[in-house]
Amino acid sequence: QVRLVESGGGLVQAGGSLRLSCVASGSILSTNDMGWYRQGPGQQRELVASITRSGSTNYADSVKGRFNISRVNAKNTVYLQMNSLKPEDTAVYYCNADLWTSRGRSPYWGQGTQVTVSS
């Protein structure tokens, strides 16, 4: 069974920083793109940042210059360093990974971690 487990969320004041981590575990043959999404109250889930296996990154305009995504392929782990946080960054953050397993290739999601930024 494949699992994605996020950690690192919490409450922080505006201007502060948080680092999210996501570890994929289970019968994983290969990890392709990994990324972070978020869903704020009453909003649709949106892409925050993604990273390919080779390290190419993509960011939402709203987080460019403030957030940094990275990964360690050998550990099936992806990170999201969030700096200069704003109240509008408040959301549940979800990890996503495109994985090859014995059942084939599929996207997987974590359970989400809450990030709350106070003004």
N, C-alpha and C positions, 0 to 999 in steps of 0.2 A: 504494500500500500504506500502510495506516495503522499507525502505531507509537505506543506510549506508553512513554516512557523515564523511569524514576525515578532520582533521585540524592539523596545526602545522608545515607544510612545510615552506621552505624559503631558503634564501641564508646565508651560513655560511662559515667561513674560515676553511681550513684544521686544524684538531685538535680540532675543536669545537664540540658542542653538539646541538641536537634538540630532541624534544619529539613530536611524532605524536600521535594523538588520533583518534579514530573511534567509533562513536555511531550508533548503530542499533536501528531503531524506526519503529513503525507500529504494525500490528497485529501479534506479535511474540509469539508463544507458548513456545518455548524453543530454546536456543542457544547452539550449539555443538562446534566443533572446530572453532577457529577464527585465522586469520593470516594476515601477511603482505607480499605482493609481490612487485616487482619493475621491471621497464622496462626502461633501458637506451637507449640512441639514437642508432638506428640501431640494437638493441638487442632484444632478446625474453624476455618475462615476466618470471621472476624467483622467486622462493620462498625465502623469507628473513628469516621469522620466523613464527612459528605457536604455538598455545597453546590449549590444550584440556580444556574442562569444569572443569576438576579436577585440572588443573594447570600444567600438563606435557608439557614441551616445546621442540621445535626442531628448530635448527638454521642452516642456510647455513654456510659452513666452512669459507667463506669470512668475516663473521660478528661475529663469535664466540669470546667471550671475550670483544667485543665492544658494542654490542647491547643487550638490554634486553626487552623481551616481557612480558606483564602482562595484567590482565583483571579484571574487576569487574562485576561478573555475574548479580548482582541485577540491574546494570545500562546498561547491554548489551553493555559494552564498552571494547575496547581493546586498549592498549597503546604500543608504541614502543619507548623506550629510546635509542637514538643513540649517542654514545660517540666516541671520537677519530676519527671523520669523515675524510674520505679521498676523494680526487677528484673522484675516481672511484665509490664512493657511489652515485654520481649524477644520478638521475633517477626520474621518476614519481613513487610514492609509492601508491599502491592500497591496500585497506582493503578488506578482504574476510571473509565471515562468512557462516557457514553451519547452516541453520535455519529451525526449524519446524514452519510452519504457518498453517492457516486453509486450505491451498491448498496442504499441504504435506511438504515434506522435500526437500530443494533446496539450492544450493549455491547462494550467493548474493555478488555483488561487489560494492565498492564505486566508485566515479568519479575520484579519484586520486588526489594526492597532490604533487607538484613539490618540490624536494629537490636538491639544487645546492650547491656543495662544491667547493670553489675556492682554488687554490694552492697558 
